[in-house]
Amino acid sequence: MLKALLTDIDGTITTPDRRICTGSIELIRSLIDSGTEVVLASGNTPCFMDALCKMIGTKGTYIAENGGVFRIGYTGQPVIRGNQVVVRTALKTVQDHFSEQGIALDLYSPTYRFSDLAFARTVSADEVRSVLRDHPVQVIDTGYAIHLQVPGINKGTALVDLAGRMGLAPTDFLAIGDSVNDIQMLKTAGIGITVANAHPDTKAAAQYVAKKAYGDGFVEAVEKYSSYFRAR
């Protein structure tokens, strides 16, 4: 019934202090060994995702920059979606606004991003949205960073494109995440699940909410649906 697992990273397969939960990695590797395709999804950079895929032991398929970039396998070329020219213009407006208050944004790996741009949550996401109300960008607060991305790009839209190129349907995926940037991914997949520490809006979009939080919740939730993978 299910052919692939799509999982978020931070807050989903980690501990509260953002360390990788060993139990979640063991489960992922067991799924890989049984023939299930595992795709990692994050707001992080493609180079980070490439390294994480290698360390965990997946086939190298990932979604990065909240759906702005994805790749199939280690030999595949990254597919870049969105328009970073528009995003850079919006970022400059935000930087100018906060510099007037004596605040410099702490950018996250801007030279390694190809679709979105991200910075530390040292400023208010709502204020950023207000500043950019006339710009064609979306402001995404993941709980770990604030991202600027053009509208219509998210992990769910990336899943549709990625699945098609893999010869799969989005409904072939079990998706799990915790933050608001995971909502469309959960809604697009065949089954969307989440962990106990998830944002209330993410929980509302999920078909199952684990009783446990973080990586332990990942193990609980995915194991609940493990028979759906075996059934295929």
Secondary structure, DSSP 8 states (H G I E B T S, - for coil): ---EEEEE-TTTSB-TTS-B-HHHHHHHHHHHHTT-EEEEE-SS-HHHHHHHHHHHT--S-EEEGGGTEEESSTTS--EE-S-HHHHHHHHHHHHHHHHTTT----B--GGG-SS-EEE-TTS-HHHHHHHTTTSS-EEEE-SS-EEEE-TT-SHHHHHHHHHHHTT--GGGEEEEE-SGGGHHHHHHSSEEEE-TTS-HHHHHH-SEE-SS-HHHHHHHHHHHTHHHHHT-
